[in-house]
């Protein structure tokens, strides 16, 4: 297993596919890196020499990937929250940011809700009696 940009890449993967497993790299950027490094994209990770791995690593330093990317995104979100923008407040409240409706949908963002069933009259009277006693104190 080769280690590129702090990520363990399996030996049987093709290089162009393996690079897409690094956060921040997609297919097009992976192919561009392979082109500039002068490596055949159809090669397997196990077939790469140490020199080719260093070429890929030096090309990857030009892009923000993995930890740098996470820090940059988190910093952008914190900046929005600090300046008090609408998007920042939506992030703070854990609500959808990009204008989606929330009355009926957005369960994954808002979280699961508990359903409240119907009460019998006895239970309802006990609950309201308990609340009125607390209010008198």
Protein Blocks (a to p, Z undefined) as FASTA:
>chain_A
ZZeehiacdfkbcfklmmmmpghiafklmmmmmmmnopafkbcfklpcfklmmmmmmmmm
mpcchjlmmmmmmmmmmmmmmnopaklmmmmnopafkopafklgomlmnopadddddddf
klmmmmmmmmmmmmmZZ
